[in-house]
């Protein structure tokens, strides 16, 4: 039986009794698992947790207490706190929620959709008034939980896809094409790309690559890092790309930290930028202004994205299932590296 059919045969929303039926245990056992009291084996624990997720059941830790509109908590899940992009978004969210007498509760997924689902599952047990999630890609389990609980959900950073309810961000595809046009107009034909495993960066690069190749250019090398985005990683991967004989004319980086690391490598090696190698980044982070050469980049309105998403979540009158899309403008900043 499919997950959808299994879900539909139970209560809406599902109850602890439904979980017990799916897991093949007593309702008392389910209660012990959900409250975290008493002994249950690891096997039973997993069966109950899997059963709850399969039908979209979320334990209510506030049962008998406040309603969803009395609860001031807003769950916010982002991929990383080490990526300064998200610290600016969180500032916008936090400032706006505080102005509306609401309180953010943060979780960090470390770019794992499975981890994101686990965090949301736990957050929803406290019945927050709303959720703010990064990106449009989530597990089926997470979408099922949101559908069953009806929690108001805003997605941030991306608008290229289908939103659960409302999305606030930029078109990653448009950003990739915009940079491709700029670099081609500067006369570059041979490109390399350095990035991190991130769905939004992938969308951006796919659009960048398609535009480049459709207009006579070629992507000669790519490096997808398994490590955290950093200047150090950008410097090392740039050195790797430039160490071979198949040197590109320009390197496009998934973010400004990587691009700044690339610039540091070029300065250390005595390479002239952009004569020997051109560089371009993404995000328009403020620290770029302190570099000896301004890096060409795409500036994104990170704080404003956080503000608008939090305003929508805070508004009791805004609709949940209306597929609202708020696309923000981006700005290409031409620096001295192209």
C-alpha positions as CSV (number, residue, x, y, z in Angstrom):
1,X,0.0,0.0,0.0
2,X,1.4,3.4,-0.9
3,X,2.2,6.0,1.8
4,X,-0.6,8.2,0.5
5,X,-3.2,5.5,0.7
6,X,-1.9,4.4,4.1
7,X,-2.1,8.0,5.3
8,X,-5.7,8.5,4.1
9,X,-7.1,5.5,5.9
10,X,-6.3,7.1,9.3
11,X,-7.7,10.1,11.2
12,X,-7.0,13.6,10.0
13,X,-5.0,14.6,11.8
14,X,-3.6,11.1,12.8
15,X,-3.8,10.1,16.4
16,X,-1.6,8.1,18.8
17,X,-4.0,5.2,18.2
18,X,-3.3,5.3,14.5
19,X,0.4,5.2,15.2
20,X,0.0,2.2,17.4
21,X,-1.9,0.3,14.7
22,X,0.8,1.0,12.1
23,X,3.6,0.1,14.4
24,X,1.9,-3.0,15.8
25,X,2.3,-1.9,19.4
26,X,0.0,-0.7,22.2
27,X,-1.0,2.9,22.5
28,X,0.7,2.9,25.9
29,X,4.0,2.0,24.1
30,X,3.5,4.8,21.6
31,X,2.9,7.2,24.5
32,X,6.1,6.2,26.2
33,X,8.1,6.7,23.0
34,X,6.5,10.1,22.4
35,X,7.0,11.3,26.0
36,X,10.5,9.8,26.2
37,X,9.7,7.9,29.5
38,X,10.0,4.3,30.4
39,X,11.9,1.6,28.7
40,X,11.4,0.6,25.0
41,X,13.8,-1.4,22.9
42,X,15.6,0.3,20.0
43,X,13.6,-1.8,17.6
44,X,10.3,-0.7,19.0
45,X,11.5,2.9,19.2
46,X,12.3,2.9,15.5
47,X,9.0,1.2,14.5
48,X,7.0,3.8,16.4
49,X,9.0,6.7,15.0
50,X,8.8,5.3,11.4
51,X,5.1,4.7,11.8
52,X,4.5,8.3,13.0
53,X,6.3,9.7,10.1
54,X,4.6,7.5,7.6
55,X,1.2,8.8,8.5
56,X,2.2,12.3,9.4
57,X,1.6,12.1,13.2
58,X,3.3,14.6,15.4
59,X,3.1,14.4,19.2
60,X,1.7,17.5,20.9
61,X,3.9,18.4,23.8
62,X,1.5,21.3,24.6
63,X,-1.7,19.2,24.6
64,X,-4.5,20.8,26.6
65,X,-2.6,24.1,26.6
66,X,-2.4,27.0,24.2
67,X,-3.8,27.2,20.7
68,X,-1.5,27.6,17.7
69,X,-2.2,31.4,17.6
70,X,-1.3,31.8,21.3
71,X,2.1,30.1,20.8
72,X,4.8,32.7,20.1
73,X,7.3,30.2,18.7
74,X,8.3,30.1,15.0
75,X,10.5,27.2,13.9
76,X,13.4,28.2,11.6
77,X,15.6,25.6,10.0
78,X,18.7,26.7,7.9
79,X,21.5,24.6,6.4
80,X,24.4,26.2,8.2
81,X,25.4,28.9,10.7
82,X,29.0,28.9,9.3
83,X,27.8,30.2,6.0
84,X,27.5,34.0,6.6
85,X,24.7,34.2,4.1
86,X,22.3,32.6,6.6
87,X,23.4,34.8,9.5
88,X,22.1,37.8,7.5
89,X,18.9,36.1,6.7
90,X,18.4,35.0,10.3
91,X,19.0,38.6,11.4
92,X,16.1,39.7,9.2
93,X,13.9,36.9,10.5
94,X,14.7,37.6,14.2
95,X,14.3,41.3,14.0
96,X,10.9,41.0,12.3
97,X,9.6,38.3,14.6
98,X,10.7,40.3,17.7
99,X,8.8,43.3,16.3
100,X,5.7,41.0,16.1
101,X,6.2,39.6,19.6
102,X,7.1,36.2,18.2
103,X,10.2,34.2,19.0
104,X,12.3,32.1,16.6
105,X,13.5,28.6,17.5
106,X,16.5,27.7,15.3
107,X,17.6,24.4,13.9
108,X,20.6,23.6,11.6
109,X,20.3,20.8,9.0
110,X,24.0,20.8,7.8
111,X,22.6,20.5,4.3
112,X,20.9,17.2,5.0
113,X,17.3,16.8,4.0
114,X,16.9,13.9,6.4
115,X,18.3,16.0,9.2
116,X,15.9,18.8,8.3
117,X,13.0,16.4,8.5
118,X,14.1,15.2,12.0
119,X,14.4,18.8,13.2
120,X,11.0,19.8,11.9
121,X,9.4,16.7,13.4
122,X,10.7,17.7,16.8
123,X,9.9,21.4,16.4
124,X,6.3,20.6,15.5
125,X,5.8,18.7,18.7
126,X,5.8,22.1,20.4
127,X,3.1,23.3,18.0
128,X,4.9,26.5,16.7
129,X,2.7,29.1,14.9
130,X,4.8,28.7,11.8
131,X,7.9,27.3,10.1
132,X,10.6,29.0,7.9
133,X,12.6,26.6,5.9
134,X,15.6,27.1,3.5
135,X,15.0,26.1,-0.1
136,X,12.2,24.3,-1.9
137,X,13.6,20.7,-1.8
138,X,12.5,18.6,1.1
139,X,11.8,14.9,1.9
140,X,8.4,13.4,1.3
141,X,8.1,12.8,5.0
142,X,8.6,16.5,5.8
143,X,6.0,17.5,3.3
144,X,3.6,14.9,4.7
145,X,4.0,16.2,8.3
146,X,3.4,19.8,7.2
147,X,0.3,18.8,5.3
148,X,-1.1,16.8,8.2
149,X,-0.4,19.5,10.8
150,X,-1.4,22.4,8.6
151,X,1.4,24.5,10.0
152,X,2.0,27.7,8.1
153,X,5.2,27.4,6.2
154,X,7.5,29.9,4.4
155,X,10.4,28.8,2.2
156,X,13.3,31.1,1.7
157,X,16.3,31.8,-0.7
158,X,14.7,30.2,-3.8
159,X,11.7,30.6,-6.1
160,X,12.6,28.1,-8.8
161,X,10.2,25.3,-8.0
162,X,7.0,24.5,-6.3
163,X,6.4,26.1,-2.9
164,X,4.6,24.3,-0.1
165,X,2.8,27.6,0.6
166,X,4.9,30.7,0.1
167,X,8.5,31.2,-1.1
168,X,10.7,34.3,-0.6
169,X,13.9,34.4,-2.5
170,X,15.7,34.9,-5.8
171,X,15.6,33.0,-9.1
172,X,18.8,31.0,-8.9
173,X,18.4,30.2,-12.6
174,X,18.2,33.9,-13.5
175,X,21.3,34.6,-11.4
176,X,23.3,31.9,-13.3
177,X,22.2,33.2,-16.7
178,X,23.0,36.8,-15.7
179,X,26.6,36.0,-14.8
180,X,27.0,33.9,-17.9
181,X,25.9,36.8,-20.1
182,X,28.3,39.1,-18.4
183,X,31.3,36.9,-18.7
184,X,30.6,36.0,-22.4
185,X,30.2,39.7,-23.1
186,X,33.6,40.3,-21.7
187,X,35.0,37.9,-24.3
188,X,35.6,34.8,-22.1
189,X,35.0,31.4,-23.7
190,X,36.6,28.8,-21.4
191,X,35.3,28.4,-17.9
192,X,35.8,26.5,-14.7
193,X,33.5,26.2,-11.7
194,X,34.0,25.7,-8.0
195,X,31.1,24.9,-5.7
196,X,29.7,23.0,-2.7
197,X,27.0,20.3,-2.7
198,X,23.9,22.6,-2.5
199,X,20.7,22.4,-4.5
200,X,20.4,26.2,-5.0
201,X,24.0,26.4,-6.3
202,X,23.3,23.5,-8.6
203,X,20.3,25.2,-10.1
204,X,22.4,28.3,-10.6
205,X,25.3,26.5,-12.2
206,X,23.0,24.4,-14.5
207,X,21.5,27.6,-15.9
208,X,25.0,29.2,-16.1
209,X,26.4,26.1,-18.0
210,X,23.5,25.9,-20.4
211,X,23.7,29.5,-21.3
212,X,27.5,29.3,-21.8
213,X,27.4,26.2,-23.9
214,X,24.5,27.5,-26.0
215,X,26.5,30.6,-26.8
216,X,29.8,29.1,-27.9
217,X,31.6,28.7,-24.5
218,X,32.8,25.6,-22.7
219,X,33.0,24.4,-19.1
220,X,36.5,22.8,-19.0
221,X,36.7,22.0,-15.3
222,X,34.5,21.7,-12.2
223,X,35.3,21.1,-8.6
224,X,32.5,20.2,-6.1
225,X,33.8,20.4,-2.6
226,X,32.8,18.0,0.2
227,X,34.0,20.4,2.8
228,X,32.6,23.6,4.4
229,X,32.6,26.6,2.2
230,X,35.6,28.8,3.1
231,X,38.3,31.0,1.7
232,X,40.8,28.2,2.4
233,X,38.8,25.7,0.4
234,X,38.5,28.2,-2.5
235,X,42.2,28.9,-2.4
236,X,43.1,25.1,-2.5
237,X,40.6,24.3,-5.3
238,X,41.7,27.3,-7.4
239,X,45.3,26.1,-7.1
240,X,44.2,22.6,-8.2
241,X,42.4,23.9,-11.3
242,X,45.3,26.2,-12.3
243,X,48.0,23.5,-11.7
244,X,47.2,21.6,-14.9
245,X,47.7,22.3,-18.6
246,X,44.0,22.8,-19.4
247,X,43.7,26.3,-17.8
248,X,40.4,28.2,-18.0
249,X,40.1,31.9,-18.7
250,X,37.7,32.5,-15.9
251,X,36.6,30.7,-12.7
252,X,33.0,31.0,-11.5
253,X,32.5,30.3,-7.8
254,X,29.3,29.3,-6.0
255,X,29.9,31.9,-3.3
256,X,32.1,34.9,-2.4
257,X,34.1,33.0,0.3
258,X,35.4,30.6,-2.3
259,X,36.1,33.4,-4.8
260,X,38.0,35.4,-2.2
261,X,40.2,32.3,-1.6
262,X,40.8,32.1,-5.3
263,X,41.9,35.7,-5.4
264,X,44.3,35.1,-2.5
265,X,45.8,32.2,-4.4
266,X,46.3,34.4,-7.5
267,X,47.9,37.2,-5.4
268,X,50.3,34.7,-3.7
269,X,51.3,33.2,-7.0
270,X,51.8,36.5,-8.7
271,X,49.0,35.9,-11.2
272,X,47.4,39.0,-12.7
273,X,43.7,39.2,-12.3
274,X,41.9,39.4,-14.7
275,X,44.6,39.2,-17.3
276,X,45.9,35.8,-16.4
277,X,42.7,34.5,-14.9
278,X,39.3,36.1,-14.3
279,X,37.2,35.4,-11.2
280,X,33.5,35.8,-10.3
281,X,31.6,35.0,-7.1
282,X,28.0,35.1,-5.8
283,X,26.1,36.8,-2.9
284,X,27.7,40.2,-2.7
285,X,29.0,39.8,0.8
286,X,30.2,43.0,2.6
287,X,33.7,41.7,3.3
288,X,34.5,41.9,-0.4
289,X,34.9,45.7,0.1
290,X,38.0,45.0,2.2
291,X,39.8,43.0,-0.4
292,X,42.6,44.5,-2.5
293,X,40.6,43.9,-5.7
294,X,36.7,44.0,-5.8
295,X,35.5,40.6,-7.0
296,X,32.7,40.6,-9.6
297,X,29.7,39.0,-8.0
298,X,25.9,38.9,-7.8
299,X,24.4,40.8,-4.9
300,X,21.4,39.2,-3.2
301,X,19.0,40.8,-0.6
302,X,19.5,38.4,2.2
303,X,18.3,40.5,5.1
304,X,15.2,41.6,3.1
305,X,14.3,38.0,2.3
306,X,14.3,37.2,6.0
307,X,12.2,40.2,6.8
308,X,9.5,39.4,4.2
309,X,9.3,35.7,5.1
310,X,8.9,36.6,8.8
311,X,6.3,39.3,8.0
312,X,4.2,36.7,6.1
313,X,4.5,34.1,8.9
314,X,3.5,36.7,11.4
315,X,0.4,37.8,9.6
316,X,-2.6,35.7,10.9
317,X,-4.6,36.8,7.9
318,X,-2.2,35.6,5.1
319,X,-3.3,32.3,3.5
320,X,-1.4,29.1,3.9
321,X,-2.0,27.1,0.7
322,X,-1.9,29.9,-1.8
323,X,1.5,29.2,-3.5
324,X,2.6,32.8,-2.9
325,X,5.9,33.7,-4.6
326,X,7.9,36.7,-3.7
327,X,10.9,37.0,-6.1
328,X,13.5,39.5,-5.1
329,X,15.8,41.4,-7.6
330,X,19.5,40.7,-7.8
331,X,22.3,43.0,-8.9
332,X,25.4,42.1,-10.8
333,X,28.4,44.0,-9.3
334,X,31.2,44.2,-11.8
335,X,34.5,44.4,-10.0
336,X,38.1,44.3,-11.0
337,X,38.3,40.5,-11.4
338,X,36.6,40.3,-14.8
